[in-house]
Amino acid sequence: MISITQNLESPAFTAIVDPDCASQLRHWNIAPPPSRETNLAWQVASSRGAVKDRLLREENIRVAIVRAESETDPLLREIARNIDQIPSHAWLHLILLAPTRVTQPFASQLRQFASWSILHSPCTAAELSDDLINAAWRAAEQHRLAMLSIAIRNEAEDILVRTRNIVGALRNVETPAALGNLVRIADRLSDGETRGALPDSQPRSNPFTAPTPDHGGKSSSDGISALSGDDAGRAWTRRLIDLCNARQNFFPDGLFSDPAWDMLLDLTHARLSGKRVSVSSLCIASRVPATTALRRIGDLVGEGLATRVRDEADGRRVFVELTEDGFSRMTAYVENVRGMLNGDDLPPEADPFR
């Protein structure tokens, strides 16, 4: 009987194998191809549950090989259900050892994966070798595209942050008419919504400047104090986001790294704006590598501040939302900051945005 527990060589990338699948291949006396042909270290998991656990922990797994007789197979369903939590989900290739006939429910499970292929049961050594080589190539290509996408997103986010900082520097000076459009466009990009821009000749106040009385004797800070309820919360949250972004204009890139806080602010502003935030969008808002951002999202979920919600219209898409406790804490914080900047003496038990 051929042993297929693990390759002797250990390349950087791994093909994790369902032990039921490995047992079936042993029964057919089939061994995997040498790792030098696929650049994949063949590793049989200690149990079926260990397949999912390792996928959730390890980023270097490029291929998962699972045996499933039907779409109700528990391991296949668990991996598909948690695919967005797997660090390598964007380039993971699933090889499914399955019966010749693949039903529609089977196919709907497979569509959760970035790429997949069917290895019909029973198979030959040549078929296994060809499928693994093809899987390794497809996973590598998916990985290249994912890294390129992240690089493009990071570059776009960097350009947006720098644009915001430029606009922030222009807000307190007389701006030529030619720059008026830049101010208005940057405001829309910053808020994610269309709003009226101030006239080009009107300077914008510093967020830390004491509020100035208006004609009615009430204080005003860029009109925010005239707002109430969710409108006030949304405006002040936007200001806190802008203040965090403004740091990059005065200090070296990378000096400040607070992704969890950036995420909480972004989620608060989204909820007050009646919008939903996808996992990928939240990763961009954090301004850190995607793997770090995903860990921070896990931290927020673990602390009960946020929760993941699958898109009902598209099961492959996952949104992140604040829990009621997370939203309550954030609104209380924003209200506290608003009071300090406006010079208010707010009691600790004050209701947020009232």
Backbone hydrogen bonds in HBPLUS format (Angstrom, degrees):
<---DONOR---> <-ACCEPTOR-->    atom                        ^
c    i                          cat <-CA-CA->   ^        H-A-AA   ^      H-
h    n   atom  resd res      DA  || num        DHA   H-A  angle D-A-AA Bond
n    s   type  num  typ     dist DA aas  dist angle  dist       angle   num
A0044-VAL N   A0005-THR O   3.17 MM  39  5.45 147.7  2.28 168.1 164.4     1
A0007-ASN N   A0042-TRP O   3.22 MM  35  5.44 141.4  2.38 136.4 144.1     2
A0041-ALA N   A0013-PHE O   2.76 MM  28  6.16 166.1  1.78 148.3 151.4     3
A0014-THR N   A0060-ASN O   3.06 MM  46  6.18 157.7  2.12 142.8 145.2     4
A0062-ARG N   A0014-THR O   2.97 MM  48  5.86 146.1  2.09 148.6 157.5     5
A0063-VAL N   A0014-THR O   3.38 MM  49  6.70 167.2  2.40 149.2 150.4     6
A0015-ALA N   A0041-ALA O   2.89 MM  26  5.86 166.6  1.91 139.3 139.7     7
A0043-GLN N   A0015-ALA O   3.00 MM  28  6.12 174.4  2.00 159.5 158.8     8
A0016-ILE N   A0063-VAL O   2.89 MM  47  6.35 140.8  2.04 168.7 163.1     9
A0065-ILE N   A0016-ILE O   2.90 MM  49  6.27 161.5  1.93 162.3 166.8    10
A0017-VAL N   A0043-GLN O   2.83 MM  26  5.98 152.2  1.91 154.9 156.5    11
A0045-ALA N   A0017-VAL O   3.00 MM  28  5.92 166.9  2.02 154.7 157.3    12
A0018-ASP N   A0065-ILE O   2.84 MM  47  6.02 166.3  1.86 175.6 175.6    13
A0021-CYS N   A0018-ASP O   2.89 MM   3  5.19 121.3  2.25 106.0 121.2    14
A0022-ALA N   A0018-ASP O   2.98 MM   4  6.37 156.9  2.03 153.8 161.1    15
A0023-SER N   A0019-PRO O   2.89 MM   4  6.06 154.9  1.95 145.0 151.4    16
A0024-GLN N   A0020-ASP O   3.09 MM   4  6.32 151.1  2.17 139.9 147.2    17
A0025-LEU N   A0021-CYS O   2.99 MM   4  6.32 156.9  2.04 152.5 158.7    18
A0026-ARG N   A0022-ALA O   2.95 MM   4  6.20 153.5  2.02 148.0 155.2    19
A0027-HIS N   A0023-SER O   3.03 MM   4  6.26 152.3  2.10 141.8 149.5    20
A0028-TRP N   A0024-GLN O   3.09 MM   4  6.46 141.8  2.24 141.1 151.1    21
A0028-TRP N   A0025-LEU O   3.13 MM   3  5.05 121.8  2.49  91.0 105.4    22
A0030-ILE N   A0025-LEU O   2.90 MM   5  5.22 172.7  1.91 147.5 149.5    23
A0029-ASN N   A0026-ARG O   2.83 MM   3  4.70 151.9  1.91 100.1 109.1    24
A0037-GLU N   A0034-PRO O   3.01 MM   3  5.71 155.7  2.07 117.9 124.8    25
A0038-THR N   A0035-SER O   3.15 MM   3  5.23 130.6  2.40  98.5 111.2    26
A0039-ASN N   A0035-SER O   2.57 MM   4  5.18 144.9  1.68 158.7 164.7    27
A0051-VAL N   A0048-ARG O   3.11 MM   3  5.40 142.0  2.26 102.9 113.3    28
A0053-ASP N   A0049-GLY O   3.15 MM   4  6.42 166.4  2.17 149.9 154.1    29
A0054-ARG N   A0050-ALA O   2.92 MM   4  5.93 161.9  1.95 144.9 148.9    30
A0055-LEU N   A0051-VAL O   3.05 MM   4  6.25 154.2  2.12 145.6 153.3    31
A0056-LEU N   A0052-LYS O   3.00 MM   4  6.25 148.3  2.10 150.1 158.1    32
A0057-ARG N   A0054-ARG O   3.12 MM   3  5.04 137.5  2.31  94.9 107.0    33
A0058-GLU N   A0054-ARG O   2.83 MM   4  5.73 168.2  1.85 161.4 162.6    34
A0093-HIS N   A0062-ARG O   2.93 MM  31  6.29 162.8  1.96 150.5 155.4    35
A0064-ALA N   A0093-HIS O   2.96 MM  29  6.37 157.2  2.01 154.6 160.4    36
A0095-ILE N   A0064-ALA O   2.82 MM  31  6.15 168.2  1.84 160.9 164.7    37
A0066-VAL N   A0095-ILE O   2.98 MM  29  6.40 157.2  2.03 167.0 174.1    38
A0097-LEU N   A0066-VAL O   2.80 MM  31  6.04 164.5  1.82 151.0 156.2    39
A0068-ALA N   A0097-LEU O   3.08 MM  29  6.30 159.5  2.12 152.3 155.9    40
A0073-ASP N   A0070-SER O   3.19 MM   3  5.74 163.4  2.22 118.2 119.5    41
A0077-ARG N   A0073-ASP O   3.05 MM   4  6.23 164.8  2.08 158.5 163.2    42
A0078-GLU N   A0074-PRO O   2.95 MM   4  6.05 156.3  2.01 145.2 151.5    43
A0079-ILE N   A0075-LEU O   3.00 MM   4  6.19 164.9  2.03 154.2 157.7    44
A0080-ALA N   A0076-LEU O   3.00 MM   4  6.13 166.2  2.02 149.4 153.8    45
A0081-ARG N   A0077-ARG O   2.86 MM   4  5.93 153.3  1.93 144.5 152.3    46
A0082-ASN N   A0078-GLU O   3.07 MM   4  6.18 144.2  2.20 142.2 150.4    47
A0085-GLN N   A0082-ASN O   2.96 MM   3  5.52 153.0  2.03 118.4 126.9    48
A0086-ILE N   A0083-ILE O   3.15 MM   3  5.39 159.7  2.19 108.1 114.4    49
A0089-HIS N   A0086-ILE O   2.97 MM   3  5.17 159.8  2.01 125.8 123.9    50
A0091-TRP N   A0088-SER O   3.03 MM   3  5.72 156.0  2.09 120.5 127.3    51
A0092-LEU N   A0088-SER O   2.81 MM   4  5.61 119.8  2.18 152.6 168.6    52
A0094-LEU N   A0115-SER O   3.08 MM  21  6.55 158.4  2.12 142.0 143.9    53
A0117-SER N   A0094-LEU O   2.91 MM  23  6.43 145.1  2.03 162.7 169.1    54
A0096-LEU N   A0117-SER O   2.97 MM  21  6.33 168.2  1.98 160.5 163.6    55
A0119-LEU N   A0096-LEU O   2.78 MM  23  5.75 174.0  1.78 144.7 146.8    56
A0098-ALA N   A0119-LEU O   3.18 MM  21  6.37 142.9  2.33 134.3 145.1    57
A0121-SER N   A0098-ALA O   2.86 MM  23  5.55 143.1  1.99 149.1 150.9    58
A0107-ALA N   A0103-THR O   3.01 MM   4  6.41 156.6  2.06 150.0 156.0    59
A0108-SER N   A0104-GLN O   2.94 MM   4  6.27 149.9  2.03 152.1 160.8    60
A0109-GLN N   A0105-PRO O   3.22 MM   4  6.49 145.2  2.35 140.9 148.4    61
A0109-GLN N   A0106-PHE O   3.12 MM   3  5.37 127.0  2.41 101.3 114.4    62
A0110-LEU N   A0106-PHE O   3.18 MM   4  6.56 154.4  2.25 147.5 154.7    63
A0111-ARG N   A0107-ALA O   3.02 MM   4  6.28 140.7  2.18 146.9 156.9    64
A0112-GLN N   A0109-GLN O   3.23 MM   3  5.84 164.8  2.25 113.8 118.4    65
A0113-PHE N   A0110-LEU O   3.02 MM   3  5.78 167.7  2.03 124.2 128.0    66
A0128-LEU N   A0124-THR O   3.03 MM   4  6.33 157.8  2.08 150.0 156.1    67
A0129-SER N   A0125-ALA O   2.93 MM   4  6.12 160.6  1.97 147.2 152.7    68
A0130-ASP N   A0126-ALA O   2.92 MM   4  6.12 167.5  1.94 151.9 154.9    69
A0131-ASP N   A0127-GLU O   2.97 MM   4  6.06 161.1  2.01 145.8 151.2    70
A0132-LEU N   A0128-LEU O   2.96 MM   4  6.12 156.9  2.02 149.0 155.1    71
A0133-ILE N   A0129-SER O   3.02 MM   4  6.22 164.4  2.05 153.9 157.9    72
A0134-ASN N   A0130-ASP O   2.95 MM   4  6.11 163.3  1.98 148.7 153.7    73
A0135-ALA N   A0131-ASP O   2.80 MM   4  5.91 152.9  1.87 142.4 150.8    74
A0136-ALA N   A0132-LEU O   2.86 MM   4  6.04 158.4  1.90 149.9 154.9    75
A0137-TRP N   A0133-ILE O   3.10 MM   4  6.34 156.9  2.15 145.6 151.4    76
A0138-ARG N   A0134-ASN O   2.95 MM   4  6.18 164.9  1.97 152.2 156.3    77
A0139-ALA N   A0135-ALA O   2.85 MM   4  5.97 160.0  1.89 150.9 156.5    78
A0140-ALA N   A0136-ALA O   3.02 MM   4  6.12 156.3  2.07 141.6 148.1    79
A0141-GLU N   A0137-TRP O   2.98 MM   4  6.22 153.6  2.05 147.3 154.6    80
A0142-GLN N   A0138-ARG O   2.88 MM   4  6.10 159.1  1.92 148.9 154.7    81
A0143-HIS N   A0139-ALA O   2.86 MM   4  6.04 151.7  1.94 144.8 153.0    82
A0144-ARG N   A0140-ALA O   2.95 MM   4  6.20 154.9  2.01 143.7 150.2    83
A0145-LEU N   A0141-GLU O   3.00 MM   4  6.27 160.7  2.04 149.7 154.4    84
A0146-ALA N   A0142-GLN O   2.87 MM   4  6.05 153.6  1.94 145.1 153.0    85
A0147-MET N   A0143-HIS O   2.94 MM   4  6.14 163.3  1.96 153.8 157.4    86
A0148-LEU N   A0144-ARG O   2.97 MM   4  6.15 154.0  2.04 144.3 152.0    87
A0149-SER N   A0145-LEU O   2.86 MM   4  6.06 155.3  1.92 146.2 153.0    88
A0150-ILE N   A0146-ALA O   2.95 MM   4  6.23 157.9  2.00 149.4 154.9    89
A0151-ALA N   A0147-MET O   2.95 MM   4  6.15 158.7  2.00 145.7 151.6    90
A0152-ILE N   A0148-LEU O   2.93 MM   4  6.19 157.1  1.99 149.2 155.1    91
A0153-ARG N   A0149-SER O   2.91 MM   4  6.13 160.9  1.95 149.6 155.1    92
A0154-ASN N   A0150-ILE O   2.82 MM   4  6.02 161.8  1.86 152.6 157.7    93
A0155-GLU N   A0151-ALA O   2.95 MM   4  6.11 154.6  2.01 143.5 150.6    94
A0156-ALA N   A0152-ILE O   2.87 MM   4  6.09 157.9  1.92 148.6 155.0    95
A0157-GLU N   A0153-ARG O   2.83 MM   4  6.05 158.9  1.87 151.0 157.0    96
A0158-ASP N   A0154-ASN O   2.89 MM   4  6.07 153.5  1.96 143.6 151.1    97
A0159-ILE N   A0155-GLU O   2.96 MM   4  6.23 156.1  2.01 148.1 154.1    98
A0160-LEU N   A0156-ALA O   2.97 MM   4  6.22 157.0  2.02 146.9 153.3    99
A0161-VAL N   A0157-GLU O   2.86 MM   4  6.12 160.0  1.90 152.0 157.1   100
A0162-ARG N   A0158-ASP O   2.95 MM   4  6.15 163.7  1.98 148.9 153.5   101
A0163-THR N   A0159-ILE O   2.89 MM   4  6.08 150.8  1.97 144.8 153.5   102
A0164-ARG N   A0160-LEU O   2.92 MM   4  6.19 157.7  1.97 149.3 154.9   103
A0165-ASN N   A0161-VAL O   2.96 MM   4  6.26 155.6  2.02 148.1 154.9   104
A0166-ILE N   A0162-ARG O   2.93 MM   4  6.19 155.0  1.99 147.9 154.2   105
A0167-VAL N   A0163-THR O   2.95 MM   4  6.19 163.6  1.97 152.2 156.6   106
A0168-GLY N   A0164-ARG O   2.78 MM   4  6.03 153.0  1.85 147.2 155.7   107
A0169-ALA N   A0165-ASN O   2.98 MM   4  6.26 147.8  2.09 144.1 151.6   108
A0170-LEU N   A0166-ILE O   3.11 MM   4  6.42 132.7  2.35 138.4 151.3   109
A0170-LEU N   A0167-VAL O   2.99 MM   3  5.00 130.0  2.25  95.6 109.8   110
A0171-ARG N   A0167-VAL O   3.09 MM   4  6.23 121.4  2.45 145.0 159.4   111
A0173-VAL N   A0170-LEU O   3.30 MM   3  5.56 164.6  2.33 115.1 115.0   112
A0204-ARG N   A0171-ARG O   2.59 MM  33  5.02 176.9  1.59 151.0 151.6   113
A0179-LEU N   A0176-PRO O   2.94 MM   3  5.55 150.0  2.03 115.3 123.7   114
A0180-GLY N   A0177-ALA O   3.04 MM   3  5.07 151.1  2.13 101.2 110.3   115
A0183-VAL N   A0179-LEU O   3.14 MM   4  6.50 157.1  2.19 155.3 160.6   116
A0184-ARG N   A0180-GLY O   3.10 MM   4  6.42 163.1  2.13 152.2 156.2   117
A0185-ILE N   A0181-ASN O   2.85 MM   4  6.03 165.0  1.87 155.4 159.5   118
A0186-ALA N   A0182-LEU O   2.92 MM   4  5.99 164.9  1.94 149.0 153.6   119
A0187-ASP N   A0183-VAL O   3.00 MM   4  6.16 150.8  2.08 144.7 152.7   120
A0188-ARG N   A0184-ARG O   3.12 MM   4  6.42 154.1  2.19 144.6 150.9   121
A0189-LEU N   A0185-ILE O   2.94 MM   4  6.26 158.5  1.99 152.0 158.3   122
A0190-SER N   A0186-ALA O   2.80 MM   4  5.90 154.7  1.87 146.3 153.7   123
A0191-ASP N   A0187-ASP O   2.92 MM   4  6.07 159.9  1.96 149.9 154.1   124
A0192-GLY N   A0188-ARG O   2.73 MM   4  5.48 140.5  1.89 141.2 151.8   125
A0202-GLN N   A0199-PRO O   2.95 MM   3  5.37 159.6  1.99 115.4 122.1   126
A0209-THR N   A0206-ASN O   2.99 MM   3  5.17 162.3  2.03 111.6 117.4   127
A0220-SER N   A0212-THR O   3.21 MM   8  5.77 135.3  2.42 127.9 137.6   128
A0214-ASP N   A0218-LYS O   2.85 MM   4  5.66 153.0  1.93 147.5 153.4   129
A0217-GLY N   A0214-ASP O   2.99 MM   3  5.40 166.4  2.01 118.4 121.1   130
A0224-ILE N   A0221-SER O   2.97 MM   3  5.51 164.0  2.00 119.2 121.1   131
A0226-ALA N   A0223-GLY O   3.24 MM   3  5.46 144.2  2.38 100.8 110.8   132
A0227-LEU N   A0224-ILE O   2.88 MM   3  5.34 160.1  1.92 114.8 121.6   133
A0232-ALA N   A0228-SER O   3.41 MM   4  4.82 157.4  2.46  99.3 103.8   134
A0233-GLY N   A0229-GLY O   3.12 MM   4  6.46 163.3  2.15 150.4 155.5   135
A0234-ARG N   A0230-ASP O   2.77 MM   4  5.89 161.3  1.81 151.6 156.3   136
A0235-ALA N   A0231-ASP O   3.02 MM   4  6.19 160.0  2.06 145.3 150.7   137
A0236-TRP N   A0232-ALA O   2.95 MM   4  6.13 163.9  1.97 154.5 158.6   138
A0237-THR N   A0233-GLY O   2.92 MM   4  5.99 153.7  1.99 144.7 152.7   139
A0238-ARG N   A0234-ARG O   2.95 MM   4  6.11 156.5  2.00 144.7 151.2   140
A0239-ARG N   A0235-ALA O   3.05 MM   4  6.31 146.3  2.17 138.3 147.4   141
A0240-LEU N   A0236-TRP O   2.97 MM   4  6.28 153.8  2.04 146.8 153.1   142
A0241-ILE N   A0237-THR O   3.00 MM   4  6.31 154.8  2.06 150.0 156.8   143
A0242-ASP N   A0238-ARG O   2.97 MM   4  6.25 157.1  2.02 146.0 152.3   144
A0243-LEU N   A0239-ARG O   2.87 MM   4  6.13 151.8  1.95 148.3 156.2   145
A0244-CYS N   A0240-LEU O   3.03 MM   4  6.31 155.0  2.10 146.1 152.0   146
A0245-ASN N   A0241-ILE O   2.95 MM   4  6.24 158.5  2.00 149.5 155.8   147
A0246-ALA N   A0242-ASP O   2.85 MM   4  6.00 144.4  1.98 144.8 154.5   148
A0247-ARG N   A0244-CYS O   3.34 MM   3  5.75 150.1  2.44 104.9 112.5   149
A0248-GLN N   A0245-ASN O   3.15 MM   3  5.94 147.6  2.26 119.3 125.4   150
A0249-ASN N   A0246-ALA O   3.03 MM   3  5.53 158.0  2.08 113.8 120.6   151
A0250-PHE N   A0247-ARG O   3.03 MM   3  5.58 161.4  2.07 117.3 123.0   152
A0251-PHE N   A0247-ARG O   3.12 MM   4  6.20 134.9  2.33 155.1 168.3   153
A0255-LEU N   A0252-PRO O   3.31 MM   3  5.82 162.1  2.34 131.0 131.9   154
A0261-TRP N   A0258-ASP O   3.13 MM   3  5.57 120.5  2.50 109.4 122.8   155
A0262-ASP N   A0258-ASP O   3.07 MM   4  6.34 163.2  2.10 157.3 162.7   156
A0263-MET N   A0259-PRO O   2.89 MM   4  6.07 153.8  1.96 149.0 156.1   157
A0264-LEU N   A0260-ALA O   2.99 MM   4  6.26 154.9  2.06 143.7 150.2   158
A0265-LEU N   A0261-TRP O   3.00 MM   4  6.27 162.9  2.03 155.6 159.2   159
A0266-ASP N   A0262-ASP O   2.99 MM   4  6.17 160.0  2.03 144.9 150.9   160
A0267-LEU N   A0263-MET O   2.82 MM   4  6.01 159.5  1.86 154.4 159.8   161
A0268-THR N   A0264-LEU O   2.93 MM   4  6.05 150.7  2.01 143.5 151.6   162
A0269-HIS N   A0265-LEU O   2.96 MM   4  6.18 167.0  1.97 154.0 156.7   163
A0270-ALA N   A0266-ASP O   2.99 MM   4  6.12 154.3  2.05 142.4 150.0   164
A0271-ARG N   A0267-LEU O   2.98 MM   4  6.15 159.0  2.03 143.6 148.7   165
A0272-LEU N   A0268-THR O   3.02 MM   4  6.25 164.8  2.05 153.2 157.2   166
A0273-SER N   A0269-HIS O   2.98 MM   4  6.07 128.2  2.26 135.4 149.1   167
A0273-SER N   A0270-ALA O   3.11 MM   3  4.97 130.8  2.37  91.3 105.1   168
A0275-LYS N   A0270-ALA O   2.78 MM   5  4.90 173.4  1.78 150.7 148.5   169
A0274-GLY N   A0271-ARG O   3.09 MM   3  5.02 158.8  2.14 100.9 107.4   170
A0320-VAL N   A0277-VAL O   2.81 MM  43  5.80 161.2  1.84 173.4 176.6   171
A0282-LEU N   A0278-SER O   2.97 MM   4  6.19 156.5  2.02 151.6 158.0   172
A0279-VAL N   A0318-VAL O   3.01 MM  39  6.05 145.9  2.13 168.1 160.3   173
A0283-CYS N   A0279-VAL O   2.97 MM   4  6.23 149.2  2.07 147.3 155.8   174
A0284-ILE N   A0280-SER O   3.15 MM   4  6.46 151.3  2.23 144.7 151.5   175
A0285-ALA N   A0281-SER O   3.04 MM   4  6.34 156.4  2.09 145.7 152.1   176
A0286-SER N   A0282-LEU O   3.12 MM   4  6.34 135.3  2.33 141.1 151.6   177
A0287-ARG N   A0284-ILE O   3.10 MM   3  5.49 151.4  2.18 111.2 119.2   178
A0292-THR N   A0289-PRO O   3.07 MM   3  5.41 117.1  2.48 105.7 120.2   179
A0293-ALA N   A0289-PRO O   2.92 MM   4  6.21 163.4  1.95 157.2 162.8   180
A0294-LEU N   A0290-ALA O   2.87 MM   4  6.07 158.2  1.91 152.9 157.8   181
A0295-ARG N   A0291-THR O   3.17 MM   4  6.42 149.1  2.27 139.4 147.1   182
A0296-ARG N   A0292-THR O   3.01 MM   4  6.35 154.3  2.08 150.5 157.7   183
A0297-ILE N   A0293-ALA O   2.89 MM   4  6.21 152.6  1.96 150.6 158.6   184
A0298-GLY N   A0294-LEU O   3.02 MM   4  6.26 154.9  2.09 140.7 147.4   185
A0299-ASP N   A0295-ARG O   2.91 MM   4  6.28 141.8  2.06 140.2 151.5   186
A0300-LEU N   A0296-ARG O   2.92 MM   4  6.28 157.8  1.97 152.3 156.9   187
A0301-VAL N   A0297-ILE O   2.94 MM   4  6.22 158.9  1.99 152.1 158.0   188
A0302-GLY N   A0298-GLY O   2.82 MM   4  5.97 156.7  1.88 144.4 151.6   189
A0303-GLU N   A0299-ASP O   2.93 MM   4  6.16 141.8  2.08 145.9 155.4   190
A0305-LEU N   A0300-LEU O   2.98 MM   5  5.30 150.3  2.07 167.0 161.9   191
A0306-ALA N   A0300-LEU O   3.32 MM   6  5.44 143.3  2.46 115.9 113.3   192
A0304-GLY N   A0301-VAL O   3.05 MM   3  5.16 157.4  2.10 105.2 112.0   193
A0323-THR N   A0305-LEU O   3.02 MM  18  5.41 165.6  2.04 117.0 120.6   194
A0307-THR N   A0321-GLU O   2.76 MM  14  5.45 150.0  1.85 158.4 168.2   195
A0321-GLU N   A0307-THR O   2.94 MM  14  5.45 165.1  1.96 159.5 164.3   196
A0309-VAL N   A0319-PHE O   2.79 MM  10  5.07 163.7  1.82 144.5 148.3   197
A0319-PHE N   A0309-VAL O   2.73 MM  10  5.07 174.0  1.74 154.8 152.9   198
A0311-ASP N   A0317-ARG O   2.84 MM   6  5.44 178.1  1.84 153.9 153.6   199
A0317-ARG N   A0314-ASP O   2.99 MM   3  5.72 165.8  2.01 126.4 130.7   200
A0327-PHE N   A0323-THR O   2.83 MM   4  6.06 162.8  1.86 155.9 160.2   201
A0328-SER N   A0324-GLU O   2.91 MM   4  6.00 157.3  1.97 143.5 150.1   202
A0329-ARG N   A0325-ASP O   2.99 MM   4  6.18 159.6  2.03 149.6 154.4   203
A0330-MET N   A0326-GLY O   3.02 MM   4  6.21 160.4  2.06 146.6 152.1   204
A0331-THR N   A0327-PHE O   2.92 MM   4  6.06 166.6  1.93 153.7 157.2   205
A0332-ALA N   A0328-SER O   3.04 MM   4  6.11 154.0  2.11 141.5 149.0   206
A0333-TYR N   A0329-ARG O   2.97 MM   4  6.19 152.4  2.05 143.6 151.3   207
A0334-VAL N   A0330-MET O   2.89 MM   4  6.15 167.9  1.91 156.0 158.5   208
A0335-GLU N   A0331-THR O   2.97 MM   4  6.07 159.8  2.01 144.7 150.3   209
A0336-ASN N   A0332-ALA O   2.98 MM   4  6.15 148.9  2.08 140.6 149.3   210
A0337-VAL N   A0333-TYR O   2.93 MM   4  6.27 157.3  1.98 155.4 161.0   211
A0338-ARG N   A0334-VAL O   2.85 MM   4  6.08 159.8  1.89 149.4 155.7   212
A0339-GLY N   A0335-GLU O   2.95 MM   4  6.17 155.9  2.01 144.7 150.6   213
A0340-MET N   A0336-ASN O   3.06 MM   4  6.35 154.0  2.13 144.7 151.5   214
A0341-LEU N   A0337-VAL O   2.95 MM   4  6.20 164.5  1.97 159.2 162.2   215
A0342-ASN N   A0338-ARG O   2.97 MM   4  6.07 145.4  2.09 144.5 154.2   216
A0343-GLY N   A0339-GLY O   2.89 MM   4  5.81 108.6  2.42 134.5 150.4   217
A0344-ASP N   A0339-GLY O   2.67 MM   5  4.60 137.1  1.85 145.6 148.1   218
A0343-GLY N   A0340-MET O   3.29 MM   3  5.06 151.5  2.38  92.8 101.1   219
A0350-ALA N   A0347-PRO O   3.00 MM   3  5.43 164.1  2.02 123.9 124.9   220
